[in-house]
Every structure is written in structure tokens, then in C-alpha cells.
Amino acid sequence: MTTMNISLPAQMKSWAESRTKNGRYGNVSDYVRDLIRRDQQRAEAIAELQSLVDKAVTSGIGEKSFDQIIEEAAAGADGRGLA
């Protein structure tokens, strides 16, 4: 593992240190690594959603009515126990 030094304002440093006091994180480095992992996951999820939007936009105009789409979505949700 490599080392990185960062500078924080006093308030942010205190906040990061306080996050380790409840036992969830062993130290500030654990907390920062978790923040970075979460940011990576968020960026990946956004990229995936953007890809789906891009595919939808390039697929053109569909032939189904709005009501048909809603009915199919509801039927699919019912089958997965989501409705």
C-alpha cells in the first residue's frame, strides 16, 4: 500500500477523526478509503445509468403507448414481488 498525505481544514480533520470514535473505522485512513470506495461505486453506477440512457436515446421512438409501458412495468414488478 502506498502513502498519500492530504491537507484538511481543522473542521474537516476533526470530523474525520470523530468518525473513528464509534468503532466503525479503525483510523482516519480506513474512513478515507471507505469514502473513496463509495465514490468509485457511485461513479460506476452513474456511468451505467448514463449508458442505459444513451442506449434508450439512440434506440429511437418506440411503438408502445405510455399506458402499455406502465402496464408491462407493473406486471413485471408484480412478478418480482415489488408491487
Biotite code that builds the C-alpha atoms (Angstrom):
import biotite.structure as struc

atoms = struc.array([
    struc.Atom([0.000, 0.000, 0.000], chain_id="A", res_id=1, res_name="MET", atom_name="CA", element="C"),
    struc.Atom([1.281, 3.460, -0.809], chain_id="A", res_id=2, res_name="THR", atom_name="CA", element="C"),
    struc.Atom([1.058, 6.577, 1.313], chain_id="A", res_id=3, res_name="THR", atom_name="CA", element="C"),
    struc.Atom([-0.682, 9.841, 0.445], chain_id="A", res_id=4, res_name="MET", atom_name="CA", element="C"),
    struc.Atom([-0.593, 12.988, 2.532], chain_id="A", res_id=5, res_name="ASN", atom_name="CA", element="C"),
    struc.Atom([-3.527, 15.379, 2.375], chain_id="A", res_id=6, res_name="ILE", atom_name="CA", element="C"),
    struc.Atom([-4.204, 18.742, 3.959], chain_id="A", res_id=7, res_name="SER", atom_name="CA", element="C"),
    struc.Atom([-7.565, 19.423, 5.564], chain_id="A", res_id=8, res_name="LEU", atom_name="CA", element="C"),
    struc.Atom([-9.087, 22.401, 7.321], chain_id="A", res_id=9, res_name="PRO", atom_name="CA", element="C"),
    struc.Atom([-9.310, 21.856, 11.084], chain_id="A", res_id=10, res_name="ALA", atom_name="CA", element="C"),
    struc.Atom([-13.078, 21.279, 10.958], chain_id="A", res_id=11, res_name="GLN", atom_name="CA", element="C"),
    struc.Atom([-12.767, 18.516, 8.343], chain_id="A", res_id=12, res_name="MET", atom_name="CA", element="C"),
    struc.Atom([-9.882, 16.892, 10.237], chain_id="A", res_id=13, res_name="LYS", atom_name="CA", element="C"),
    struc.Atom([-11.977, 16.857, 13.422], chain_id="A", res_id=14, res_name="SER", atom_name="CA", element="C"),
    struc.Atom([-14.914, 15.383, 11.531], chain_id="A", res_id=15, res_name="TRP", atom_name="CA", element="C"),
    struc.Atom([-12.796, 12.598, 10.032], chain_id="A", res_id=16, res_name="ALA", atom_name="CA", element="C"),
    struc.Atom([-11.304, 11.793, 13.437], chain_id="A", res_id=17, res_name="GLU", atom_name="CA", element="C"),
    struc.Atom([-14.752, 11.737, 15.036], chain_id="A", res_id=18, res_name="SER", atom_name="CA", element="C"),
    struc.Atom([-15.880, 9.102, 12.531], chain_id="A", res_id=19, res_name="ARG", atom_name="CA", element="C"),
    struc.Atom([-13.359, 6.663, 14.022], chain_id="A", res_id=20, res_name="THR", atom_name="CA", element="C"),
    struc.Atom([-14.617, 7.012, 17.582], chain_id="A", res_id=21, res_name="LYS", atom_name="CA", element="C"),
    struc.Atom([-17.750, 4.876, 17.137], chain_id="A", res_id=22, res_name="ASN", atom_name="CA", element="C"),
    struc.Atom([-15.655, 1.842, 16.161], chain_id="A", res_id=23, res_name="GLY", atom_name="CA", element="C"),
    struc.Atom([-16.824, 1.536, 12.565], chain_id="A", res_id=24, res_name="ARG", atom_name="CA", element="C"),
    struc.Atom([-13.425, 2.671, 11.310], chain_id="A", res_id=25, res_name="TYR", atom_name="CA", element="C"),
    struc.Atom([-10.121, 1.758, 12.937], chain_id="A", res_id=26, res_name="GLY", atom_name="CA", element="C"),
    struc.Atom([-8.492, 5.013, 11.927], chain_id="A", res_id=27, res_name="ASN", atom_name="CA", element="C"),
    struc.Atom([-8.879, 8.007, 9.637], chain_id="A", res_id=28, res_name="VAL", atom_name="CA", element="C"),
    struc.Atom([-7.211, 6.157, 6.766], chain_id="A", res_id=29, res_name="SER", atom_name="CA", element="C"),
    struc.Atom([-9.916, 3.463, 6.932], chain_id="A", res_id=30, res_name="ASP", atom_name="CA", element="C"),
    struc.Atom([-12.557, 6.184, 6.811], chain_id="A", res_id=31, res_name="TYR", atom_name="CA", element="C"),
    struc.Atom([-10.962, 7.906, 3.797], chain_id="A", res_id=32, res_name="VAL", atom_name="CA", element="C"),
    struc.Atom([-10.572, 4.586, 1.947], chain_id="A", res_id=33, res_name="ARG", atom_name="CA", element="C"),
    struc.Atom([-14.271, 3.878, 2.553], chain_id="A", res_id=34, res_name="ASP", atom_name="CA", element="C"),
    struc.Atom([-15.208, 7.309, 1.194], chain_id="A", res_id=35, res_name="LEU", atom_name="CA", element="C"),
    struc.Atom([-13.131, 6.682, -1.924], chain_id="A", res_id=36, res_name="ILE", atom_name="CA", element="C"),
    struc.Atom([-14.661, 3.210, -2.426], chain_id="A", res_id=37, res_name="ARG", atom_name="CA", element="C"),
    struc.Atom([-18.155, 4.672, -2.122], chain_id="A", res_id=38, res_name="ARG", atom_name="CA", element="C"),
    struc.Atom([-17.288, 7.421, -4.593], chain_id="A", res_id=39, res_name="ASP", atom_name="CA", element="C"),
    struc.Atom([-15.971, 4.806, -7.046], chain_id="A", res_id=40, res_name="GLN", atom_name="CA", element="C"),
    struc.Atom([-19.182, 2.773, -6.705], chain_id="A", res_id=41, res_name="GLN", atom_name="CA", element="C"),
    struc.Atom([-21.263, 5.919, -7.207], chain_id="A", res_id=42, res_name="ARG", atom_name="CA", element="C"),
    struc.Atom([-19.280, 6.874, -10.325], chain_id="A", res_id=43, res_name="ALA", atom_name="CA", element="C"),
    struc.Atom([-19.701, 3.346, -11.736], chain_id="A", res_id=44, res_name="GLU", atom_name="CA", element="C"),
    struc.Atom([-23.452, 3.426, -11.081], chain_id="A", res_id=45, res_name="ALA", atom_name="CA", element="C"),
    struc.Atom([-23.757, 6.818, -12.783], chain_id="A", res_id=46, res_name="ILE", atom_name="CA", element="C"),
    struc.Atom([-21.773, 5.550, -15.783], chain_id="A", res_id=47, res_name="ALA", atom_name="CA", element="C"),
    struc.Atom([-24.044, 2.509, -16.025], chain_id="A", res_id=48, res_name="GLU", atom_name="CA", element="C"),
    struc.Atom([-27.169, 4.680, -15.877], chain_id="A", res_id=49, res_name="LEU", atom_name="CA", element="C"),
    struc.Atom([-25.718, 7.041, -18.475], chain_id="A", res_id=50, res_name="GLN", atom_name="CA", element="C"),
    struc.Atom([-25.040, 4.065, -20.738], chain_id="A", res_id=51, res_name="SER", atom_name="CA", element="C"),
    struc.Atom([-28.667, 2.963, -20.404], chain_id="A", res_id=52, res_name="LEU", atom_name="CA", element="C"),
    struc.Atom([-29.884, 6.481, -21.176], chain_id="A", res_id=53, res_name="VAL", atom_name="CA", element="C"),
    struc.Atom([-27.595, 6.667, -24.214], chain_id="A", res_id=54, res_name="ASP", atom_name="CA", element="C"),
    struc.Atom([-28.928, 3.323, -25.486], chain_id="A", res_id=55, res_name="LYS", atom_name="CA", element="C"),
    struc.Atom([-32.500, 4.485, -24.945], chain_id="A", res_id=56, res_name="ALA", atom_name="CA", element="C"),
    struc.Atom([-31.907, 7.726, -26.814], chain_id="A", res_id=57, res_name="VAL", atom_name="CA", element="C"),
    struc.Atom([-30.257, 6.003, -29.771], chain_id="A", res_id=58, res_name="THR", atom_name="CA", element="C"),
    struc.Atom([-32.894, 3.252, -29.952], chain_id="A", res_id=59, res_name="SER", atom_name="CA", element="C"),
    struc.Atom([-35.409, 5.661, -31.398], chain_id="A", res_id=60, res_name="GLY", atom_name="CA", element="C"),
    struc.Atom([-39.074, 6.159, -30.772], chain_id="A", res_id=61, res_name="ILE", atom_name="CA", element="C"),
    struc.Atom([-40.982, 3.135, -29.525], chain_id="A", res_id=62, res_name="GLY", atom_name="CA", element="C"),
    struc.Atom([-44.340, 1.943, -30.796], chain_id="A", res_id=63, res_name="GLU", atom_name="CA", element="C"),
    struc.Atom([-45.926, 1.228, -27.393], chain_id="A", res_id=64, res_name="LYS", atom_name="CA", element="C"),
    struc.Atom([-48.211, 3.709, -25.710], chain_id="A", res_id=65, res_name="SER", atom_name="CA", element="C"),
    struc.Atom([-47.370, 5.135, -22.315], chain_id="A", res_id=66, res_name="PHE", atom_name="CA", element="C"),
    struc.Atom([-50.198, 3.081, -20.791], chain_id="A", res_id=67, res_name="ASP", atom_name="CA", element="C"),
    struc.Atom([-48.795, -0.135, -22.312], chain_id="A", res_id=68, res_name="GLN", atom_name="CA", element="C"),
    struc.Atom([-45.357, 0.597, -20.892], chain_id="A", res_id=69, res_name="ILE", atom_name="CA", element="C"),
    struc.Atom([-46.805, 1.256, -17.430], chain_id="A", res_id=70, res_name="ILE", atom_name="CA", element="C"),
    struc.Atom([-48.902, -1.938, -17.565], chain_id="A", res_id=71, res_name="GLU", atom_name="CA", element="C"),
    struc.Atom([-45.881, -4.029, -18.564], chain_id="A", res_id=72, res_name="GLU", atom_name="CA", element="C"),
    struc.Atom([-43.741, -2.453, -15.862], chain_id="A", res_id=73, res_name="ALA", atom_name="CA", element="C"),
    struc.Atom([-46.427, -3.122, -13.252], chain_id="A", res_id=74, res_name="ALA", atom_name="CA", element="C"),
    struc.Atom([-46.793, -6.725, -14.409], chain_id="A", res_id=75, res_name="ALA", atom_name="CA", element="C"),
    struc.Atom([-43.036, -7.196, -14.188], chain_id="A", res_id=76, res_name="GLY", atom_name="CA", element="C"),
    struc.Atom([-42.960, -5.664, -10.709], chain_id="A", res_id=77, res_name="ALA", atom_name="CA", element="C"),
    struc.Atom([-45.831, -7.942, -9.615], chain_id="A", res_id=78, res_name="ASP", atom_name="CA", element="C"),
    struc.Atom([-43.871, -10.967, -10.764], chain_id="A", res_id=79, res_name="GLY", atom_name="CA", element="C"),
    struc.Atom([-40.874, -9.919, -8.657], chain_id="A", res_id=80, res_name="ARG", atom_name="CA", element="C"),
    struc.Atom([-42.991, -9.138, -5.599], chain_id="A", res_id=81, res_name="GLY", atom_name="CA", element="C"),
    struc.Atom([-42.374, -5.404, -5.893], chain_id="A", res_id=82, res_name="LEU", atom_name="CA", element="C"),
    struc.Atom([-45.921, -4.184, -6.304], chain_id="A", res_id=83, res_name="ALA", atom_name="CA", element="C"),
])
